[in-house]
Amino acid sequence: MELLQQTYFSDILHAIAQSLLLPAVIALIVLVLYALWCLGSVVVEWRTERAHFKVSMPGFLDDIDAAEPDALPSVIAQSGLLGRQKRTLITLWDYRCLPVDSHVALAKRMIEEHEDYHMKILQRTQTVSKIAPMLGLMGTLIPLGPGLISLGQGDTLTLSASLLVAFDTTVAGLVIALVTYVITKVRQRWYDNYMSALEAASTALLEKVDALREAGELDVQRPTHYLAELDAELGAQKGKAGRTAFGKFGKRQRGGATPNADSDVEHAGAGDRGEVCGPELAMSESHVASRGGAA
């Protein structure tokens, strides 16, 4: 202790600690605003997504199993799944001409993209819920040093100001952590529900494709383009619900494609914020056609 007092180490540490008080307070203010923004985003997400997620999985899986091949996209579009989930399932159906292993790999890849999409959202509030108490503790301890010195000198006014800052930063950090922790848990429960529904539907769809392949009814050699038609229909309806998007697509020629149909599918997938796998949609016609014979 004497050696520490005789050197400049204590002065250097004191200067560093005191210089961190203002950044800690500013960071807490920013995180308070962020926590309020997260509360609003959860409400918006509930109204725009969660409230529209109304699907009975047993009935939906039974509909997939019983649907005729031409009617399957309509069954998916009329389900109560989220829009990005419908796009994933319809993309899997469009690429049913792939070999079995490639088709399963495509399904896994698209499910992983959904998981990554959810994880990025959860990690934000998880990180804030861990950082906020640390900043609150910094804002508590840093002003206590000068406050104790003031107490020894009889300066109660400086002591009161230091204690006020210490308590305010502690409360702010705990409130931020509480809000973001609750938001994380609520969203995690929602996203787990979404992923279980998507995995079950993807499994049922893959089994449907396998059954058609074994029965010799899978007569497509190239990808179909139900997803592009869904995007075109939704664009024409200007935001109407996707439940009726396939109302006029009950009968179509399977495997038929216009010269620019592949580019339409790629364009439709590219603008979906990662909800549909871009690399899979960008697969060239020659690559798919070369594998189509194995189907």
N, C-alpha and C positions, 0 to 999 in steps of 0.2 A: 504493500500500500504506500509506504513512504517513497519507494522508487517511482511509483506511478505519479505521486504528487510532485515529485521533483523534476519530472519530465513534462513534455508537452502532449503526451498521449491522452491524458484526460481532457485537455482543452480541445484536442482534435476530435475525440469521440463526442464531446458535448456539442461542438459546432456541427458535426454531421447529424447528430440526433435532432437538434433544433431545426436544422434546415429541412428535415423530412416532415415536419409538422404541417406546413402549408400544403405540400403535395398530397398528404394523406387526407386532409380536410377537403381539398378540391376533388380528389378521387371519390370520397364518400358522397359528396353532393352529386357528382355525375352518376354514381351508382343508384342513388335515390331516384333520380329521373329515369334511369334505365329500368328500375323495378316498377315504377309507375307505368312505363311503356309496356313492359311485359304483362302487367295486369290487363291493360287494354287489348293487347294482342291475343291473350287467352280468350277474352270475351268475344272478339271478332272471330277467332278460330272456332269457337264453339258454335257461333251462329252460322258460319259459312261452311263448316265441315262436319263437326260432331253432330249437330242437330239433323243433318241430312244422311248420316250413316245409319240407315235402317234396313238391315238385311237379316233375314232368318236363314242362318247357314244350313240347317238340315234341309229346308225346302229348296234353297238355292242349289245345293249340291245334287239333290234329286233331280232338279230341273236340268242341270248340266248332263247328268247321266241319261235322262230320258229324251233330250232334245234331238231333233234331226240335225244333221250337219249344217244344212243351210240356215236353220233357225237358231243355231247356237250363238252367233254374235248378237242377235236380238235379245236372247235370254240374258246375256251379260250386260248389255246396254240398259235393260229394263230393271236390273237388280238395284238394290239399295246401297251398293258399294260406292266408294269415293271415285271421283273422276279419274285420278291417276291409277287407281286399282283396275278400273275398267280398261284403261288403255293398255296396261300390262297384260291382262288376260287376252284382250283382242289381238295384241301383238303376238302372243304365244300361238294363238289360233291361226293367224296369218302365216306363221312360219312352221306350220305343222308338217310341211314337206321335208324338213330336216331329218337326218338320221336320229335314232332314238337318243344316243349319247349326246349329240349336239343339241337336241331339243331340251333335254334335261339340264344341260350346262347353261343354255340360254335362260331357262326359268330360274336357276340358282343365281345367275348374274343379275337378273332384273330384281329379284327379291333382295339381294344384297344392296342394290342401289336405293331401294326403299328404306332399308335399315340405315344406310349412311345418311340419307336425307333426314330421318328422324333423329339420328345421333347428333348431327350437327346442331340441331335446334336444342336438344337436351343439354349438350355440353356447355352452351352459353350460360344458362341459368345455374347449372351445376358449378361452373367455375366461379360465378359471382357469389353464390352461397358460401363458398369456401374462402374467397378473398375478403369479403366484407367484414367478417369478424376480426381478421388480421389487421385490417386498416383501422377498425374501431379500437383495437388494443393499442396500436401505435398511437392513435390520437389520445388515448387515455394515459399512457405512460410518459410520453414526451413532455407534456406540460407539468407533470407532477414534480420533476426535478426542480425547476425554478420555483414552483409553489412551495416546496419544502424549505428551500433557501429563504424565501420570503417569510415563511413562518418563523424561522430562526431569527430573522431580523425584525420581527414584529409587524411586518407589512401584510396585514390581513386582506387588504383590497386586492393585491396581486395574487394572494393565495386563493381568494374567492374566484377570480377570473380564471385561474388555471384549473381549478376544480370544475368550473362550469364547462370549459372546453372539454375536459376529460370525460365528464358524464354525457355530454351531448354526442360526442363521437362514439362512445360505447353504445348508446341507445340507437344511433343511426346505423351502426354496423350490424347490430342484432336484428333490427327491423328489416334491413335489406336481406340478410341471410334467411330470415323467416319467410319473407314473401317469395323469394326466388326458390327456396326449398319446396314450398307448397306447390308452386307452379310446376316445378320439375316433376314432382310426384303425380300431379294430375295429368300432365302431358304423357308421362311414361305409361300410365294406365291406359290412356287413349291409344297410344302408339302400339302397345302390346296387343291390344284388341284388334287394331288394324292389321298387324302383321300375322296374327293367328288366322284371321279371316282370309288374307291373301294367300297364305301358304296352303290352307285347306282348299281354296278354290283352284289354285295352281295344280295341286296334286290331282284333284278331280278332273281337271282339264287334260292333264297329261295321260291319265288313265283312259279318258274318253278317246284321245288320239290313238293310244295303243290298241284299244278295242277295235277302232275303225281300221287300223292297219292290219290287225290279225284277221279281220273279216273281209279284207280286200276292198273296202269301201273308201279308202283314202286314195283318191284318184288324182290328186294334185301333184304337179311336178315343179311348180314355181310358187313363190309366196303370193297369197291373195292380198287384197287391199281394203279390207273392212275398216282398218284404222283411218286411212285417208278419207274414206267415205264418211266415217263418224265425224272427223274434223270438219269436213265440208258441210255436213248437215248442221253441226253445232254453229258453224260460222253463219250459215244462212238463217238460223233461228235467232242469232244475236243474243246468245247467252241463255237460251231456254234450257231446261233440265235435260240431261242425257237419257232420261228414261224412255223417251219416244224417238230417240235419234235413229234407231234402226227400224222404225215402223214401215218404211217403204223398201227395206232391203231383204224381205223375207225370201224372195226368189232372185237368184243371180247365177251367172255362169261361173262355176268354180274354175280357178286356174287361168281365166281369161284376164289379160292385162293390156292396157293401152300402152303405146310406146313410151310415154313419160310417166307411167304409173309408179315405177320404182323411185323416181326422184320425188314424186308426191309423198311417198311414205317417208323418205328421208327428211323431207322438209317438215312433215307433220311431227316427227319425233324430235327434231332439233329445237323446236320452240317450246318444249314442255318442261323447262327448268329441271331436266334430269329425271323426270318421272318415267320416261321410256328410254331404254338403253340406246344411245346413239350409235355405238359401234355395231350392234346387232342389226339395227335398221339400215345401216350403211353398207351391208353386205352386198356384194355385186351379184348381178343376175347369173353370171357364168359360174361363180362359186357355188351358189345355191343349186343351179341346174345340175352341176357335176355331182352333187350329193343327193339330188332328188331321186336318182334311180334306186338308191338303197331303201327308200321309203316304200 
